[in-house]
């Protein structure tokens, strides 16, 4: 957090204010049913979309790692 990096009183107060703002937003969202329902709907919608993106990124990372391992492995057999 901010106060652990900067180690000043002002950073500590800003950090506390940020935490209080997040708590307030969470309480506000929980007390307003229509807002909560809309947030849940958006989460499920975008989680499905990003799931495909994450799968594609993981595939590309695995493919790159596998190609790197293939090129760096110790060759056996006839050497020129």
Order of alpha helices (4+ residues) and beta strands (2+ residues): alpha-alpha-alpha
